[in-house]
Amino acid sequence: MKLYCGHIECKWTHNDRLELIYFRQKYGNEIFDAINTAGNMTARRYHSQTLPADTYKRVDFYVDLTDAKTTTVFLLKWAWRLDKEKIWDPTT
């Protein structure tokens, strides 16, 4: 199962490591560590909708959960921090 965890907006020149640093700054170390413990974090990159698209990108972060027990524990503990409007990835 793939769950939406949040997003950031940054420049196209910023690499993967900087994106993760920005995610940690915005959402906190606790949820970042919980996501990495529960499953694999993946990212999708799009043109920014609020900033100039030629310079800025929007990065959506998802966690891939494969184990039912891990998924249940993660949702019980962290569902309040996830975006309720976009919690499920419609493409999977």
C-alpha positions as CSV (number, residue, x, y, z in Angstrom):
1,M,0.0,0.0,0.0
2,K,1.3,3.5,-0.9
3,L,0.3,6.3,1.5
4,Y,0.8,10.0,0.8
5,C,2.9,11.6,3.5
6,G,3.3,15.2,2.5
7,H,5.0,17.6,0.0
8,I,7.6,20.3,-0.3
9,E,8.4,22.9,-3.0
10,C,12.0,23.6,-3.8
11,K,14.3,24.4,-6.8
12,W,14.9,22.0,-9.6
13,T,18.6,22.2,-8.9
14,H,18.2,20.7,-5.4
15,N,19.0,17.0,-5.2
16,D,17.4,14.0,-3.4
17,R,19.3,14.5,-0.2
18,L,18.2,18.2,0.1
19,E,14.6,17.2,-0.5
20,L,14.7,14.8,2.4
21,I,16.2,17.5,4.6
22,Y,13.4,19.9,3.7
23,F,10.8,17.2,4.4
24,R,12.4,16.7,7.9
25,Q,12.3,20.4,8.5
26,K,8.7,20.7,7.5
27,Y,7.2,17.6,9.1
28,G,9.6,16.7,11.9
29,N,12.2,14.0,12.7
30,E,9.7,11.7,14.5
31,I,7.5,11.1,11.5
32,F,10.5,11.0,9.1
33,D,12.0,8.2,11.3
34,A,8.6,6.4,11.5
35,I,8.3,6.5,7.7
36,N,11.7,5.1,7.2
37,T,11.1,2.4,9.8
38,A,7.7,1.4,8.4
39,G,8.6,1.2,4.8
40,N,10.4,2.8,1.8
41,M,9.9,6.5,1.2
42,T,9.4,7.4,-2.5
43,A,9.1,10.8,-4.1
44,R,7.3,12.1,-7.2
45,R,8.4,15.4,-8.8
46,Y,6.1,17.8,-10.6
47,H,6.3,21.4,-11.8
48,S,5.3,23.8,-9.0
49,Q,1.7,25.1,-9.2
50,T,2.3,28.1,-6.9
51,L,5.8,29.2,-7.9
52,P,7.4,29.7,-11.3
53,A,7.5,26.1,-12.8
54,D,10.7,26.6,-14.8
55,T,12.6,27.2,-11.5
56,Y,10.6,25.3,-8.8
57,K,9.3,21.8,-8.4
58,R,6.7,20.2,-6.1
59,V,7.8,16.9,-4.5
60,D,5.2,14.6,-3.2
61,F,6.4,12.0,-0.7
62,Y,4.9,8.5,-0.3
63,V,5.6,5.6,2.0
64,D,5.4,2.1,0.5
65,L,4.0,-0.3,3.1
66,T,4.0,-4.0,2.4
67,D,3.2,-5.7,5.8
68,A,-0.4,-5.4,7.1
69,K,0.7,-5.2,10.7
70,T,3.2,-2.4,10.0
71,T,0.6,-0.5,8.0
72,T,-2.0,-0.8,10.8
73,V,0.5,0.4,13.5
74,F,1.7,3.2,11.3
75,L,-1.8,4.5,10.5
76,L,-2.9,4.2,14.2
77,K,0.1,6.3,15.3
78,W,0.5,8.8,12.4
79,A,-2.8,9.1,10.6
80,W,-3.5,12.5,12.3
81,R,-0.3,13.9,10.6
82,L,-1.2,12.7,7.1
83,D,-3.1,14.8,4.6
84,K,-6.7,13.5,4.8
85,E,-7.7,14.6,1.3
86,K,-4.9,12.7,-0.4
87,I,-4.0,9.9,1.9
88,W,-4.2,7.1,-0.7
89,D,-2.2,7.1,-3.9
90,P,-4.8,6.7,-6.7
91,T,-2.3,5.4,-9.3
92,T,-1.6,2.2,-7.4
